[in-house]
Amino acid sequence: MSFALYLIGFAIMIAGLAYGAHLMHIPEQWVVVLAVVLAGVGLLKGVKATRPKDPA
């Protein structure tokens, strides 16, 4: 459940940054690149943050 919440929060952040980039008149292709890169980073961080600890 925490992984889903993490991804939802990251998606909201990506949407906000993409909208801000759009308002700054950054070309659409770069806004898409930014969103894809941030989605990948968010996925990696979410998996790392919510992964159960390895047994000793």
PDBQT receptor file of N, H, CA, C and O in Angstrom, charges set to zero:
ATOM      1  N   MET A   1       0.810  -1.191   0.000  1.00  0.00    +0.000 N 
ATOM      2  CA  MET A   1       0.000   0.000   0.000  1.00  0.00    +0.000 C 
ATOM      3  C   MET A   1       0.859   1.263   0.000  1.00  0.00    +0.000 C 
ATOM      4  O   MET A   1       0.513   2.233  -0.674  1.00  0.00    +0.000 OA
ATOM      5  N   SER A   2       1.966   1.275   0.737  1.00  0.00    +0.000 N 
ATOM      6  H   SER A   2       2.247   0.487   1.284  1.00  0.00    +0.000 HD
ATOM      7  CA  SER A   2       2.797   2.471   0.783  1.00  0.00    +0.000 C 
ATOM      8  C   SER A   2       3.460   2.721  -0.573  1.00  0.00    +0.000 C 
ATOM      9  O   SER A   2       3.746   3.867  -0.919  1.00  0.00    +0.000 OA
ATOM     10  N   PHE A   3       3.706   1.650  -1.344  1.00  0.00    +0.000 N 
ATOM     11  H   PHE A   3       3.474   0.719  -1.063  1.00  0.00    +0.000 HD
ATOM     12  CA  PHE A   3       4.294   1.830  -2.671  1.00  0.00    +0.000 C 
ATOM     13  C   PHE A   3       3.329   2.594  -3.578  1.00  0.00    +0.000 C 
ATOM     14  O   PHE A   3       3.742   3.478  -4.329  1.00  0.00    +0.000 OA
ATOM     15  N   ALA A   4       2.051   2.250  -3.504  1.00  0.00    +0.000 N 
ATOM     16  H   ALA A   4       1.715   1.532  -2.894  1.00  0.00    +0.000 HD
ATOM     17  CA  ALA A   4       1.053   2.948  -4.325  1.00  0.00    +0.000 C 
ATOM     18  C   ALA A   4       0.959   4.414  -3.916  1.00  0.00    +0.000 C 
ATOM     19  O   ALA A   4       0.876   5.289  -4.777  1.00  0.00    +0.000 OA
ATOM     20  N   LEU A   5       0.971   4.691  -2.622  1.00  0.00    +0.000 N 
ATOM     21  H   LEU A   5       1.039   3.979  -1.922  1.00  0.00    +0.000 HD
ATOM     22  CA  LEU A   5       0.931   6.080  -2.163  1.00  0.00    +0.000 C 
ATOM     23  C   LEU A   5       2.166   6.843  -2.619  1.00  0.00    +0.000 C 
ATOM     24  O   LEU A   5       2.075   8.007  -3.008  1.00  0.00    +0.000 OA
ATOM     25  N   TYR A   6       3.307   6.192  -2.570  1.00  0.00    +0.000 N 
ATOM     26  H   TYR A   6       3.381   5.247  -2.253  1.00  0.00    +0.000 HD
ATOM     27  CA  TYR A   6       4.553   6.809  -3.024  1.00  0.00    +0.000 C 
ATOM     28  C   TYR A   6       4.451   7.177  -4.501  1.00  0.00    +0.000 C 
ATOM     29  O   TYR A   6       4.825   8.283  -4.894  1.00  0.00    +0.000 OA
ATOM     30  N   LEU A   7       3.949   6.257  -5.317  1.00  0.00    +0.000 N 
ATOM     31  H   LEU A   7       3.646   5.359  -4.998  1.00  0.00    +0.000 HD
ATOM     32  CA  LEU A   7       3.832   6.533  -6.745  1.00  0.00    +0.000 C 
ATOM     33  C   LEU A   7       2.792   7.605  -7.047  1.00  0.00    +0.000 C 
ATOM     34  O   LEU A   7       2.982   8.410  -7.958  1.00  0.00    +0.000 OA
ATOM     35  N   ILE A   8       1.700   7.624  -6.296  1.00  0.00    +0.000 N 
ATOM     36  H   ILE A   8       1.546   6.969  -5.555  1.00  0.00    +0.000 HD
ATOM     37  CA  ILE A   8       0.687   8.663  -6.496  1.00  0.00    +0.000 C 
ATOM     38  C   ILE A   8       1.283  10.036  -6.188  1.00  0.00    +0.000 C 
ATOM     39  O   ILE A   8       1.081  10.986  -6.944  1.00  0.00    +0.000 OA
ATOM     40  N   GLY A   9       2.006  10.139  -5.090  1.00  0.00    +0.000 N 
ATOM     41  H   GLY A   9       2.169   9.367  -4.476  1.00  0.00    +0.000 HD
ATOM     42  CA  GLY A   9       2.654  11.407  -4.742  1.00  0.00    +0.000 C 
ATOM     43  C   GLY A   9       3.660  11.831  -5.787  1.00  0.00    +0.000 C 
ATOM     44  O   GLY A   9       3.739  13.009  -6.135  1.00  0.00    +0.000 OA
ATOM     45  N   PHE A  10       4.427  10.888  -6.288  1.00  0.00    +0.000 N 
ATOM     46  H   PHE A  10       4.364   9.931  -6.005  1.00  0.00    +0.000 HD
ATOM     47  CA  PHE A  10       5.423  11.206  -7.313  1.00  0.00    +0.000 C 
ATOM     48  C   PHE A  10       4.738  11.620  -8.612  1.00  0.00    +0.000 C 
ATOM     49  O   PHE A  10       5.223  12.512  -9.309  1.00  0.00    +0.000 OA
ATOM     50  N   ALA A  11       3.615  10.983  -8.946  1.00  0.00    +0.000 N 
ATOM     51  H   ALA A  11       3.221  10.258  -8.381  1.00  0.00    +0.000 HD
ATOM     52  CA  ALA A  11       2.876  11.358 -10.157  1.00  0.00    +0.000 C 
ATOM     53  C   ALA A  11       2.333  12.781 -10.045  1.00  0.00    +0.000 C 
ATOM     54  O   ALA A  11       2.344  13.531 -11.021  1.00  0.00    +0.000 OA
ATOM     55  N   ILE A  12       1.860  13.151  -8.861  1.00  0.00    +0.000 N 
ATOM     56  H   ILE A  12       1.851  12.542  -8.067  1.00  0.00    +0.000 HD
ATOM     57  CA  ILE A  12       1.383  14.519  -8.655  1.00  0.00    +0.000 C 
ATOM     58  C   ILE A  12       2.532  15.513  -8.815  1.00  0.00    +0.000 C 
ATOM     59  O   ILE A  12       2.359  16.574  -9.414  1.00  0.00    +0.000 OA
ATOM     60  N   MET A  13       3.699  15.172  -8.283  1.00  0.00    +0.000 N 
ATOM     61  H   MET A  13       3.840  14.309  -7.797  1.00  0.00    +0.000 HD
ATOM     62  CA  MET A  13       4.861  16.046  -8.433  1.00  0.00    +0.000 C 
ATOM     63  C   MET A  13       5.261  16.188  -9.899  1.00  0.00    +0.000 C 
ATOM     64  O   MET A  13       5.566  17.290 -10.354  1.00  0.00    +0.000 OA
ATOM     65  N   ILE A  14       5.262  15.080 -10.642  1.00  0.00    +0.000 N 
ATOM     66  H   ILE A  14       5.014  14.184 -10.273  1.00  0.00    +0.000 HD
ATOM     67  CA  ILE A  14       5.620  15.114 -12.058  1.00  0.00    +0.000 C 
ATOM     68  C   ILE A  14       4.632  15.985 -12.824  1.00  0.00    +0.000 C 
ATOM     69  O   ILE A  14       5.031  16.774 -13.681  1.00  0.00    +0.000 OA
ATOM     70  N   ALA A  15       3.339  15.844 -12.516  1.00  0.00    +0.000 N 
ATOM     71  H   ALA A  15       3.015  15.203 -11.820  1.00  0.00    +0.000 HD
ATOM     72  CA  ALA A  15       2.324  16.653 -13.197  1.00  0.00    +0.000 C 
ATOM     73  C   ALA A  15       2.544  18.132 -12.924  1.00  0.00    +0.000 C 
ATOM     74  O   ALA A  15       2.424  18.954 -13.833  1.00  0.00    +0.000 OA
ATOM     75  N   GLY A  16       2.860  18.476 -11.698  1.00  0.00    +0.000 N 
ATOM     76  H   GLY A  16       2.957  17.809 -10.960  1.00  0.00    +0.000 HD
ATOM     77  CA  GLY A  16       3.115  19.874 -11.358  1.00  0.00    +0.000 C 
ATOM     78  C   GLY A  16       4.332  20.427 -12.068  1.00  0.00    +0.000 C 
ATOM     79  O   GLY A  16       4.305  21.549 -12.573  1.00  0.00    +0.000 OA
ATOM     80  N   LEU A  17       5.396  19.650 -12.109  1.00  0.00    +0.000 N 
ATOM     81  H   LEU A  17       5.418  18.738 -11.698  1.00  0.00    +0.000 HD
ATOM     82  CA  LEU A  17       6.604  20.100 -12.800  1.00  0.00    +0.000 C 
ATOM     83  C   LEU A  17       6.373  20.219 -14.304  1.00  0.00    +0.000 C 
ATOM     84  O   LEU A  17       6.860  21.157 -14.936  1.00  0.00    +0.000 OA
ATOM     85  N   ALA A  18       5.640  19.280 -14.874  1.00  0.00    +0.000 N 
ATOM     86  H   ALA A  18       5.244  18.518 -14.361  1.00  0.00    +0.000 HD
ATOM     87  CA  ALA A  18       5.351  19.342 -16.306  1.00  0.00    +0.000 C 
ATOM     88  C   ALA A  18       4.494  20.559 -16.628  1.00  0.00    +0.000 C 
ATOM     89  O   ALA A  18       4.710  21.216 -17.646  1.00  0.00    +0.000 OA
ATOM     90  N   TYR A  19       3.522  20.868 -15.770  1.00  0.00    +0.000 N 
ATOM     91  H   TYR A  19       3.346  20.335 -14.943  1.00  0.00    +0.000 HD
ATOM     92  CA  TYR A  19       2.681  22.048 -15.989  1.00  0.00    +0.000 C 
ATOM     93  C   TYR A  19       3.512  23.325 -15.869  1.00  0.00    +0.000 C 
ATOM     94  O   TYR A  19       3.346  24.252 -16.662  1.00  0.00    +0.000 OA
ATOM     95  N   GLY A  20       4.393  23.373 -14.891  1.00  0.00    +0.000 N 
ATOM     96  H   GLY A  20       4.528  22.620 -14.247  1.00  0.00    +0.000 HD
ATOM     97  CA  GLY A  20       5.283  24.527 -14.746  1.00  0.00    +0.000 C 
ATOM     98  C   GLY A  20       6.188  24.695 -15.950  1.00  0.00    +0.000 C 
ATOM     99  O   GLY A  20       6.411  25.815 -16.408  1.00  0.00    +0.000 OA
ATOM    100  N   ALA A  21       6.715  23.588 -16.470  1.00  0.00    +0.000 N 
ATOM    101  H   ALA A  21       6.534  22.678 -16.097  1.00  0.00    +0.000 HD
ATOM    102  CA  ALA A  21       7.563  23.658 -17.658  1.00  0.00    +0.000 C 
ATOM    103  C   ALA A  21       6.764  24.147 -18.863  1.00  0.00    +0.000 C 
ATOM    104  O   ALA A  21       7.271  24.897 -19.697  1.00  0.00    +0.000 OA
ATOM    105  N   HIS A  22       5.506  23.710 -18.940  1.00  0.00    +0.000 N 
ATOM    106  H   HIS A  22       5.094  23.101 -18.262  1.00  0.00    +0.000 HD
ATOM    107  CA  HIS A  22       4.635  24.171 -20.026  1.00  0.00    +0.000 C 
ATOM    108  C   HIS A  22       4.396  25.678 -19.928  1.00  0.00    +0.000 C 
ATOM    109  O   HIS A  22       4.419  26.385 -20.935  1.00  0.00    +0.000 OA
ATOM    110  N   LEU A  23       4.169  26.158 -18.714  1.00  0.00    +0.000 N 
ATOM    111  H   LEU A  23       4.150  25.583 -17.896  1.00  0.00    +0.000 HD
ATOM    112  CA  LEU A  23       3.951  27.591 -18.519  1.00  0.00    +0.000 C 
ATOM    113  C   LEU A  23       5.199  28.407 -18.838  1.00  0.00    +0.000 C 
ATOM    114  O   LEU A  23       5.098  29.580 -19.194  1.00  0.00    +0.000 OA
ATOM    115  N   MET A  24       6.377  27.794 -18.712  1.00  0.00    +0.000 N 
ATOM    116  H   MET A  24       6.459  26.841 -18.423  1.00  0.00    +0.000 HD
ATOM    117  CA  MET A  24       7.629  28.484 -19.044  1.00  0.00    +0.000 C 
ATOM    118  C   MET A  24       7.954  28.369 -20.533  1.00  0.00    +0.000 C 
ATOM    119  O   MET A  24       9.021  28.796 -20.974  1.00  0.00    +0.000 OA
ATOM    120  N   HIS A  25       7.036  27.793 -21.302  1.00  0.00    +0.000 N 
ATOM    121  H   HIS A  25       6.170  27.446 -20.944  1.00  0.00    +0.000 HD
ATOM    122  CA  HIS A  25       7.165  27.638 -22.753  1.00  0.00    +0.000 C 
ATOM    123  C   HIS A  25       8.359  26.785 -23.157  1.00  0.00    +0.000 C 
ATOM    124  O   HIS A  25       9.017  27.047 -24.164  1.00  0.00    +0.000 OA
ATOM    125  N   ILE A  26       8.627  25.761 -22.354  1.00  0.00    +0.000 N 
ATOM    126  H   ILE A  26       8.093  25.548 -21.536  1.00  0.00    +0.000 HD
ATOM    127  CA  ILE A  26       9.645  24.781 -22.711  1.00  0.00    +0.000 C 
ATOM    128  C   ILE A  26       9.023  23.877 -23.769  1.00  0.00    +0.000 C 
ATOM    129  O   ILE A  26       7.864  23.488 -23.628  1.00  0.00    +0.000 OA
ATOM    130  N   PRO A  27       9.760  23.533 -24.826  1.00  0.00    +0.000 N 
ATOM    131  CA  PRO A  27       9.188  22.685 -25.884  1.00  0.00    +0.000 C 
ATOM    132  C   PRO A  27       8.607  21.381 -25.327  1.00  0.00    +0.000 C 
ATOM    133  O   PRO A  27       9.138  20.789 -24.388  1.00  0.00    +0.000 OA
ATOM    134  N   GLU A  28       7.502  20.959 -25.938  1.00  0.00    +0.000 N 
ATOM    135  H   GLU A  28       7.070  21.440 -26.701  1.00  0.00    +0.000 HD
ATOM    136  CA  GLU A  28       6.751  19.795 -25.459  1.00  0.00    +0.000 C 
ATOM    137  C   GLU A  28       7.602  18.536 -25.404  1.00  0.00    +0.000 C 
ATOM    138  O   GLU A  28       7.441  17.724 -24.494  1.00  0.00    +0.000 OA
ATOM    139  N   GLN A  29       8.497  18.362 -26.356  1.00  0.00    +0.000 N 
ATOM    140  H   GLN A  29       8.628  19.022 -27.095  1.00  0.00    +0.000 HD
ATOM    141  CA  GLN A  29       9.324  17.150 -26.361  1.00  0.00    +0.000 C 
ATOM    142  C   GLN A  29      10.192  17.070 -25.105  1.00  0.00    +0.000 C 
ATOM    143  O   GLN A  29      10.428  15.975 -24.594  1.00  0.00    +0.000 OA
ATOM    144  N   TRP A  30      10.670  18.209 -24.602  1.00  0.00    +0.000 N 
ATOM    145  H   TRP A  30      10.478  19.098 -25.017  1.00  0.00    +0.000 HD
ATOM    146  CA  TRP A  30      11.496  18.208 -23.403  1.00  0.00    +0.000 C 
ATOM    147  C   TRP A  30      10.660  18.015 -22.147  1.00  0.00    +0.000 C 
ATOM    148  O   TRP A  30      11.135  17.456 -21.159  1.00  0.00    +0.000 OA
ATOM    149  N   VAL A  31       9.428  18.474 -22.185  1.00  0.00    +0.000 N 
ATOM    150  H   VAL A  31       9.043  18.928 -22.988  1.00  0.00    +0.000 HD
ATOM    151  CA  VAL A  31       8.524  18.235 -21.062  1.00  0.00    +0.000 C 
ATOM    152  C   VAL A  31       8.245  16.735 -20.949  1.00  0.00    +0.000 C 
ATOM    153  O   VAL A  31       8.203  16.193 -19.844  1.00  0.00    +0.000 OA
ATOM    154  N   VAL A  32       8.057  16.075 -22.076  1.00  0.00    +0.000 N 
ATOM    155  H   VAL A  32       8.091  16.515 -22.972  1.00  0.00    +0.000 HD
ATOM    156  CA  VAL A  32       7.823  14.625 -22.076  1.00  0.00    +0.000 C 
ATOM    157  C   VAL A  32       9.067  13.885 -21.583  1.00  0.00    +0.000 C 
ATOM    158  O   VAL A  32       8.961  12.943 -20.799  1.00  0.00    +0.000 OA
ATOM    159  N   VAL A  33      10.245  14.314 -22.044  1.00  0.00    +0.000 N 
ATOM    160  H   VAL A  33      10.331  15.080 -22.681  1.00  0.00    +0.000 HD
ATOM    161  CA  VAL A  33      11.492  13.688 -21.596  1.00  0.00    +0.000 C 
ATOM    162  C   VAL A  33      11.638  13.851 -20.083  1.00  0.00    +0.000 C 
ATOM    163  O   VAL A  33      12.000  12.902 -19.386  1.00  0.00    +0.000 OA
ATOM    164  N   LEU A  34      11.359  15.044 -19.579  1.00  0.00    +0.000 N 
ATOM    165  H   LEU A  34      11.065  15.814 -20.145  1.00  0.00    +0.000 HD
ATOM    166  CA  LEU A  34      11.417  15.289 -18.142  1.00  0.00    +0.000 C 
ATOM    167  C   LEU A  34      10.474  14.363 -17.390  1.00  0.00    +0.000 C 
ATOM    168  O   LEU A  34      10.853  13.789 -16.369  1.00  0.00    +0.000 OA
ATOM    169  N   ALA A  35       9.261  14.214 -17.878  1.00  0.00    +0.000 N 
ATOM    170  H   ALA A  35       8.953  14.681 -18.707  1.00  0.00    +0.000 HD
ATOM    171  CA  ALA A  35       8.266  13.371 -17.211  1.00  0.00    +0.000 C 
ATOM    172  C   ALA A  35       8.696  11.903 -17.211  1.00  0.00    +0.000 C 
ATOM    173  O   ALA A  35       8.538  11.213 -16.203  1.00  0.00    +0.000 OA
ATOM    174  N   VAL A  36       9.230  11.428 -18.319  1.00  0.00    +0.000 N 
ATOM    175  H   VAL A  36       9.358  11.988 -19.138  1.00  0.00    +0.000 HD
ATOM    176  CA  VAL A  36       9.650  10.018 -18.405  1.00  0.00    +0.000 C 
ATOM    177  C   VAL A  36      10.828   9.748 -17.465  1.00  0.00    +0.000 C 
ATOM    178  O   VAL A  36      10.856   8.731 -16.773  1.00  0.00    +0.000 OA
ATOM    179  N   VAL A  37      11.785  10.654 -17.448  1.00  0.00    +0.000 N 
ATOM    180  H   VAL A  37      11.763  11.480 -18.011  1.00  0.00    +0.000 HD
ATOM    181  CA  VAL A  37      12.949  10.474 -16.571  1.00  0.00    +0.000 C 
ATOM    182  C   VAL A  37      12.516  10.499 -15.110  1.00  0.00    +0.000 C 
ATOM    183  O   VAL A  37      12.952   9.664 -14.318  1.00  0.00    +0.000 OA
ATOM    184  N   LEU A  38      11.665  11.450 -14.751  1.00  0.00    +0.000 N 
ATOM    185  H   LEU A  38      11.311  12.129 -15.395  1.00  0.00    +0.000 HD
ATOM    186  CA  LEU A  38      11.204  11.526 -13.370  1.00  0.00    +0.000 C 
ATOM    187  C   LEU A  38      10.358  10.320 -12.991  1.00  0.00    +0.000 C 
ATOM    188  O   LEU A  38      10.407   9.874 -11.844  1.00  0.00    +0.000 OA
ATOM    189  N   ALA A  39       9.588   9.784 -13.924  1.00  0.00    +0.000 N 
ATOM    190  H   ALA A  39       9.548  10.146 -14.855  1.00  0.00    +0.000 HD
ATOM    191  CA  ALA A  39       8.809   8.579 -13.642  1.00  0.00    +0.000 C 
ATOM    192  C   ALA A  39       9.748   7.405 -13.348  1.00  0.00    +0.000 C 
ATOM    193  O   ALA A  39       9.489   6.619 -12.437  1.00  0.00    +0.000 OA
ATOM    194  N   GLY A  40      10.817   7.285 -14.102  1.00  0.00    +0.000 N 
ATOM    195  H   GLY A  40      11.028   7.924 -14.842  1.00  0.00    +0.000 HD
ATOM    196  CA  GLY A  40      11.797   6.231 -13.852  1.00  0.00    +0.000 C 
ATOM    197  C   GLY A  40      12.478   6.387 -12.503  1.00  0.00    +0.000 C 
ATOM    198  O   GLY A  40      12.653   5.412 -11.773  1.00  0.00    +0.000 OA
ATOM    199  N   VAL A  41      12.857   7.602 -12.176  1.00  0.00    +0.000 N 
ATOM    200  H   VAL A  41      12.714   8.394 -12.770  1.00  0.00    +0.000 HD
ATOM    201  CA  VAL A  41      13.484   7.865 -10.881  1.00  0.00    +0.000 C 
ATOM    202  C   VAL A  41      12.499   7.556  -9.754  1.00  0.00    +0.000 C 
ATOM    203  O   VAL A  41      12.869   6.954  -8.746  1.00  0.00    +0.000 OA
ATOM    204  N   GLY A  42      11.253   7.969  -9.930  1.00  0.00    +0.000 N 
ATOM    205  H   GLY A  42      10.952   8.459 -10.748  1.00  0.00    +0.000 HD
ATOM    206  CA  GLY A  42      10.241   7.703  -8.914  1.00  0.00    +0.000 C 
ATOM    207  C   GLY A  42      10.002   6.226  -8.700  1.00  0.00    +0.000 C 
ATOM    208  O   GLY A  42       9.844   5.773  -7.567  1.00  0.00    +0.000 OA
ATOM    209  N   LEU A  43       9.975   5.477  -9.781  1.00  0.00    +0.000 N 
ATOM    210  H   LEU A  43      10.103   5.845 -10.702  1.00  0.00    +0.000 HD
ATOM    211  CA  LEU A  43       9.789   4.028  -9.677  1.00  0.00    +0.000 C 
ATOM    212  C   LEU A  43      10.950   3.385  -8.922  1.00  0.00    +0.000 C 
ATOM    213  O   LEU A  43      10.741   2.557  -8.035  1.00  0.00    +0.000 OA
ATOM    214  N   LEU A  44      12.166   3.769  -9.278  1.00  0.00    +0.000 N 
ATOM    215  H   LEU A  44      12.336   4.442  -9.998  1.00  0.00    +0.000 HD
ATOM    216  CA  LEU A  44      13.335   3.208  -8.602  1.00  0.00    +0.000 C 
ATOM    217  C   LEU A  44      13.361   3.574  -7.125  1.00  0.00    +0.000 C 
ATOM    218  O   LEU A  44      13.647   2.726  -6.280  1.00  0.00    +0.000 OA
ATOM    219  N   LYS A  45      13.067   4.825  -6.809  1.00  0.00    +0.000 N 
ATOM    220  H   LYS A  45      12.835   5.514  -7.495  1.00  0.00    +0.000 HD
ATOM    221  CA  LYS A  45      13.063   5.254  -5.413  1.00  0.00    +0.000 C 
ATOM    222  C   LYS A  45      11.931   4.592  -4.638  1.00  0.00    +0.000 C 
ATOM    223  O   LYS A  45      12.100   4.238  -3.471  1.00  0.00    +0.000 OA
ATOM    224  N   GLY A  46      10.788   4.425  -5.275  1.00  0.00    +0.000 N 
ATOM    225  H   GLY A  46      10.650   4.712  -6.223  1.00  0.00    +0.000 HD
ATOM    226  CA  GLY A  46       9.661   3.774  -4.607  1.00  0.00    +0.000 C 
ATOM    227  C   GLY A  46       9.951   2.336  -4.266  1.00  0.00    +0.000 C 
ATOM    228  O   GLY A  46       9.620   1.873  -3.175  1.00  0.00    +0.000 OA
ATOM    229  N   VAL A  47      10.564   1.629  -5.184  1.00  0.00    +0.000 N 
ATOM    230  H   VAL A  47      10.833   2.005  -6.071  1.00  0.00    +0.000 HD
ATOM    231  CA  VAL A  47      10.917   0.224  -4.926  1.00  0.00    +0.000 C 
ATOM    232  C   VAL A  47      11.944   0.146  -3.811  1.00  0.00    +0.000 C 
ATOM    233  O   VAL A  47      11.850  -0.700  -2.921  1.00  0.00    +0.000 OA
ATOM    234  N   LYS A  48      12.925   1.035  -3.867  1.00  0.00    +0.000 N 
ATOM    235  H   LYS A  48      13.002   1.722  -4.590  1.00  0.00    +0.000 HD
ATOM    236  CA  LYS A  48      13.966   1.015  -2.840  1.00  0.00    +0.000 C 
ATOM    237  C   LYS A  48      13.405   1.374  -1.467  1.00  0.00    +0.000 C 
ATOM    238  O   LYS A  48      13.789   0.766  -0.468  1.00  0.00    +0.000 OA
ATOM    239  N   ALA A  49      12.508   2.348  -1.403  1.00  0.00    +0.000 N 
ATOM    240  H   ALA A  49      12.197   2.843  -2.215  1.00  0.00    +0.000 HD
ATOM    241  CA  ALA A  49      11.983   2.808  -0.125  1.00  0.00    +0.000 C 
ATOM    242  C   ALA A  49      10.995   1.817   0.498  1.00  0.00    +0.000 C 
ATOM    243  O   ALA A  49      10.894   1.743   1.723  1.00  0.00    +0.000 OA
ATOM    244  N   THR A  50      10.278   1.069  -0.310  1.00  0.00    +0.000 N 
ATOM    245  H   THR A  50      10.360   1.129  -1.305  1.00  0.00    +0.000 HD
ATOM    246  CA  THR A  50       9.239   0.190   0.221  1.00  0.00    +0.000 C 
ATOM    247  C   THR A  50       9.641  -1.285   0.224  1.00  0.00    +0.000 C 
ATOM    248  O   THR A  50       8.869  -2.129   0.679  1.00  0.00    +0.000 OA
ATOM    249  N   ARG A  51      10.817  -1.603  -0.266  1.00  0.00    +0.000 N 
ATOM    250  H   ARG A  51      11.444  -0.917  -0.635  1.00  0.00    +0.000 HD
ATOM    251  CA  ARG A  51      11.263  -2.994  -0.296  1.00  0.00    +0.000 C 
ATOM    252  C   ARG A  51      11.483  -3.506   1.118  1.00  0.00    +0.000 C 
ATOM    253  O   ARG A  51      12.074  -2.806   1.939  1.00  0.00    +0.000 OA
ATOM    254  N   PRO A  52      11.022  -4.705   1.416  1.00  0.00    +0.000 N 
ATOM    255  CA  PRO A  52      11.271  -5.232   2.762  1.00  0.00    +0.000 C 
ATOM    256  C   PRO A  52      12.765  -5.490   2.972  1.00  0.00    +0.000 C 
ATOM    257  O   PRO A  52      13.503  -5.782   2.030  1.00  0.00    +0.000 OA
ATOM    258  N   LYS A  53      13.173  -5.378   4.191  1.00  0.00    +0.000 N 
ATOM    259  H   LYS A  53      12.574  -5.142   4.956  1.00  0.00    +0.000 HD
ATOM    260  CA  LYS A  53      14.599  -5.605   4.514  1.00  0.00    +0.000 C 
ATOM    261  C   LYS A  53      14.958  -7.072   4.303  1.00  0.00    +0.000 C 
ATOM    262  O   LYS A  53      14.150  -7.965   4.560  1.00  0.00    +0.000 OA
ATOM    263  N   ASP A  54      16.179  -7.308   3.834  1.00  0.00    +0.000 N 
ATOM    264  H   ASP A  54      16.835  -6.582   3.626  1.00  0.00    +0.000 HD
ATOM    265  CA  ASP A  54      16.653  -8.672   3.630  1.00  0.00    +0.000 C 
ATOM    266  C   ASP A  54      16.888  -9.344   4.979  1.00  0.00    +0.000 C 
ATOM    267  O   ASP A  54      17.389  -8.717   5.913  1.00  0.00    +0.000 OA
ATOM    268  N   PRO A  55      16.519 -10.644   5.077  1.00  0.00    +0.000 N 
ATOM    269  CA  PRO A  55      16.787 -11.339   6.356  1.00  0.00    +0.000 C 
ATOM    270  C   PRO A  55      18.290 -11.496   6.564  1.00  0.00    +0.000 C 
ATOM    271  O   PRO A  55      19.062 -11.612   5.612  1.00  0.00    +0.000 OA
ATOM    272  N   ALA A  56      18.674 -11.495   7.810  1.00  0.00    +0.000 N 
ATOM    273  H   ALA A  56      18.047 -11.400   8.583  1.00  0.00    +0.000 HD
ATOM    274  CA  ALA A  56      20.107 -11.577   8.156  1.00  0.00    +0.000 C 
ATOM    275  C   ALA A  56      20.683 -12.938   7.929  1.00  0.00    +0.000 C 
ATOM    276  O   ALA A  56      21.870 -13.155   8.175  1.00  0.00    +0.000 OA
TER     277      ALA A  56
